[in-house]
Amino acid sequence: MKNLKFTQEAIKGIKQLKNLNNDTFMEDFELQLDRIKLYGEKAGISLQNKYGRDLRGYYKIYFANQSWRIVFREVDKKFELVEITLVAPRDIVYELADIIIND
């Protein structure tokens, strides 16, 4: 089972998600975190270098009727540590990910 580490940006996104007061979205979010804990990077879809955004090495997983994304990466295979880099709505997630990852 993988251990999860959350970045400050991911925590901000989780707070934003909680403010929606949608129990179904939160349950789906927690279900996807459980998948990441079990399968690590295999739970997600690998991100690529597209549209001038190099996000290789990171993975995404959909939730909330595919309107939100979790962006994550496996940072330490030996200690089975997965970093949850970002939790954000679909319309802004890749722009934010590019800023966080490539700055």
Rosetta silent file (secondary structure, phi, psi, omega in degrees, C-alpha in Angstrom):
SEQUENCE: MKNLKFTQEAIKGIKQLKNLNNDTFMEDFELQLDRIKLYGEKAGISLQNKYGRDLRGYYKIYFANQSWRIVFREVDKKFELVEITLVAPRDIVYELADIIIND
SCORE:     score description
SCORE:     0.000 S_00000001
   1 L     0.000  133.572 -177.782    0.000    0.000    0.000 S_00000001
   2 L   -81.478  148.912  172.954    1.335    3.412   -1.006 S_00000001
   3 E   -95.582  142.262 -178.547    1.725    6.339    1.370 S_00000001
   4 E  -107.901  138.635  175.398    0.329    9.687    0.210 S_00000001
   5 E  -124.718  130.764 -176.452    1.968   13.083    0.608 S_00000001
   6 E  -107.477  131.528  174.437   -0.043   16.190   -0.320 S_00000001
   7 L   -76.235  166.372  176.915    1.479   19.405   -1.666 S_00000001
   8 H   -60.598  -38.211  178.985    0.147   22.791   -0.506 S_00000001
   9 H   -65.460  -37.548  177.390   -1.523   23.233   -3.898 S_00000001
  10 H   -65.423  -41.251  179.334   -3.285   19.883   -3.528 S_00000001
  11 H   -63.237  -40.142  176.432   -4.524   20.883   -0.069 S_00000001
  12 H   -60.338  -42.706  179.730   -5.899   24.152   -1.501 S_00000001
  13 H   -65.113  -38.334  178.464   -7.749   22.164   -4.155 S_00000001
  14 H   -65.010  -40.247  177.395   -9.200   19.787   -1.580 S_00000001
  15 H   -62.273  -42.468  178.055  -10.493   22.756    0.441 S_00000001
  16 H   -61.902  -41.873  178.210  -12.079   24.159   -2.720 S_00000001
  17 H   -62.478  -44.981  179.350  -13.675   20.772   -3.395 S_00000001
  18 H   -61.691  -35.286 -179.810  -15.029   20.572    0.168 S_00000001
  19 H   -65.886  -15.635  176.956  -16.541   24.055   -0.204 S_00000001
  20 L   -73.130  -15.394 -179.662  -18.762   22.702   -2.983 S_00000001
  21 L    52.750   42.816  178.853  -20.657   20.736   -0.290 S_00000001
  22 L  -115.053  101.590 -177.020  -21.138   17.828   -2.678 S_00000001
  23 H   -60.891  -34.865 -179.928  -20.918   14.557   -0.771 S_00000001
  24 H   -64.402  -42.609  177.878  -20.885   12.520   -3.972 S_00000001
  25 H   -62.740  -43.299 -178.791  -17.807   14.387   -5.264 S_00000001
  26 H   -65.784  -40.514  177.716  -16.009   13.908   -1.926 S_00000001
  27 H   -63.335  -41.256  178.191  -16.833   10.192   -1.836 S_00000001
  28 H   -64.766  -42.263  177.616  -15.551    9.814   -5.396 S_00000001
  29 H   -57.845  -48.449 -179.234  -12.389   11.770   -4.479 S_00000001
  30 H   -64.649  -36.566  176.383  -11.719    9.483   -1.509 S_00000001
  31 H   -62.311  -41.983  179.374  -12.351    6.410   -3.668 S_00000001
  32 H   -68.340  -36.263  174.951   -9.748    7.620   -6.181 S_00000001
  33 H   -62.178  -39.552  176.947   -7.243    8.266   -3.382 S_00000001
  34 H   -61.969  -39.315  177.318   -7.772    4.658   -2.270 S_00000001
  35 H   -62.327  -42.528  179.611   -7.039    3.510   -5.839 S_00000001
  36 H   -64.048  -41.443  178.140   -3.809    5.545   -5.830 S_00000001
  37 H   -59.273  -40.324 -177.541   -2.829    4.018   -2.460 S_00000001
  38 H   -76.478  -43.879 -169.093   -3.342    0.523   -3.854 S_00000001
  39 H  -112.799   -7.668 -178.842   -1.925    0.868   -7.358 S_00000001
  40 H    59.982 -138.040 -176.106    0.296    3.955   -7.369 S_00000001
  41 H   -62.670  -22.432  178.774    0.982    5.312  -10.836 S_00000001
  42 H   -67.389  -15.718  179.054   -0.891    2.360  -12.389 S_00000001
  43 H   -75.529  -20.343 -173.731   -4.138    3.888  -11.093 S_00000001
  44 L  -114.241 -174.175  177.663   -3.807    6.875  -13.404 S_00000001
  45 E  -110.205  129.934 -176.872   -3.163    7.920  -16.970 S_00000001
  46 E   -68.593  140.202  176.020    0.325    9.227  -17.743 S_00000001
  47 L   -89.187  153.594 -173.767    0.611   12.870  -18.700 S_00000001
  48 L  -121.598 -171.570  173.664    2.659   13.872  -21.719 S_00000001
  49 E   -98.225   94.914 -176.963    4.378   16.859  -23.278 S_00000001
  50 E  -132.077  145.652  174.937    1.406   18.532  -25.011 S_00000001
  51 L    54.186   35.126  178.338    0.512   22.068  -25.928 S_00000001
  52 L    76.730   11.607  179.403    3.833   23.356  -24.626 S_00000001
  53 E  -116.492  110.461 -179.297    3.275   21.792  -21.193 S_00000001
  54 E   -90.874  100.568 -178.069    5.785   19.113  -20.237 S_00000001
  55 L  -115.157   21.005  179.056    4.036   17.030  -17.574 S_00000001
  56 L   -59.883  143.301 -179.007    5.871   13.760  -18.199 S_00000001
  57 L    94.756   -7.743  177.983    6.407   11.696  -15.054 S_00000001
  58 L  -112.742  161.071 -177.933    3.029   12.707  -13.638 S_00000001
  59 E  -131.134  157.044  177.641   -0.302   10.947  -13.785 S_00000001
  60 E  -126.014  152.767  173.011   -3.932   12.019  -13.713 S_00000001
  61 E  -140.540  137.147 -177.850   -7.046   10.407  -12.431 S_00000001
  62 E   -87.639  151.801  167.703  -10.582   11.662  -13.027 S_00000001
  63 E  -158.345  175.576 -179.322  -13.338   12.058  -10.471 S_00000001
  64 L    58.028   57.037 -178.823  -16.589   13.990   -9.903 S_00000001
  65 L    56.736   36.067  179.924  -18.120   12.997  -13.239 S_00000001
  66 L    64.039   17.877  179.855  -14.757   13.723  -14.891 S_00000001
  67 L   -91.939  -11.407  178.058  -15.027   17.410  -13.945 S_00000001
  68 E  -127.939  158.777  178.940  -12.045   17.300  -11.533 S_00000001
  69 E  -132.490  147.909  166.681   -8.556   15.799  -11.733 S_00000001
  70 E  -109.754  126.286  175.672   -5.961   14.535   -9.301 S_00000001
  71 E  -107.712  129.098 -175.063   -2.404   14.998  -10.596 S_00000001
  72 E  -148.295  168.313  175.047    0.165   12.805   -8.859 S_00000001
  73 E  -151.430  153.528  175.089    3.534   11.101   -9.162 S_00000001
  74 E   -87.654  117.542 -174.486    5.388    8.320   -7.430 S_00000001
  75 E   -99.013  -21.434 -179.642    8.312   10.004   -5.679 S_00000001
  76 E  -150.855  101.027 -178.043    9.931    7.110   -3.847 S_00000001
  77 L   -66.180  -36.592 -178.969    9.388    3.522   -4.953 S_00000001
  78 L   -60.796  -44.807 -179.238   11.422    2.104   -2.061 S_00000001
  79 L   -96.599    6.589  178.023    9.214    3.762    0.558 S_00000001
  80 L    51.862   52.772 -178.312    6.120    3.562   -1.665 S_00000001
  81 E  -106.018  126.134  177.581    5.497    7.303   -1.460 S_00000001
  82 E  -115.678  129.353  177.328    3.092    9.009   -3.859 S_00000001
  83 E   -93.789  123.984  170.953    2.859   12.791   -4.025 S_00000001
  84 E   -87.635  104.565 -171.717   -0.580   14.250   -4.682 S_00000001
  85 E   -81.581  -37.879 -172.945    0.587   17.322   -6.558 S_00000001
  86 E  -157.133  141.986  171.731   -2.688   18.972   -7.486 S_00000001
  87 E  -129.936  117.235 -173.953   -6.441   18.613   -7.117 S_00000001
  88 E  -158.511  161.175  174.907   -8.350   20.959   -9.418 S_00000001
  89 E   -63.534  151.636 -177.267  -11.234   21.355  -11.843 S_00000001
  90 H   -54.075  -39.323 -172.939  -10.649   20.065  -15.362 S_00000001
  91 H   -69.497  -16.897 -179.539  -10.700   23.515  -16.985 S_00000001
  92 H  -124.557   -6.192 -169.865   -7.639   24.789  -15.055 S_00000001
  93 H   -61.084  -42.300 -174.464   -5.772   21.697  -13.881 S_00000001
  94 H   -75.306  -34.352  175.201   -3.189   21.417  -16.666 S_00000001
  95 H   -64.017  -45.515  177.770   -2.322   25.113  -16.663 S_00000001
  96 H   -64.577  -42.461  179.759   -1.812   24.992  -12.881 S_00000001
  97 H   -59.140  -42.735  179.356    0.138   21.745  -13.122 S_00000001
  98 H   -60.754  -43.037  179.705    2.489   23.302  -15.686 S_00000001
  99 H   -63.953  -46.818 -177.873    3.124   26.276  -13.391 S_00000001
 100 H   -66.924  -45.808 -173.436    3.738   24.085  -10.336 S_00000001
 101 H   -75.816  -38.992 -171.031    5.850   21.439  -12.059 S_00000001
 102 H  -104.206    9.274  175.456    7.928   23.593  -14.390 S_00000001
 103 L   -92.073    0.000    0.000    8.607   26.677  -12.254 S_00000001
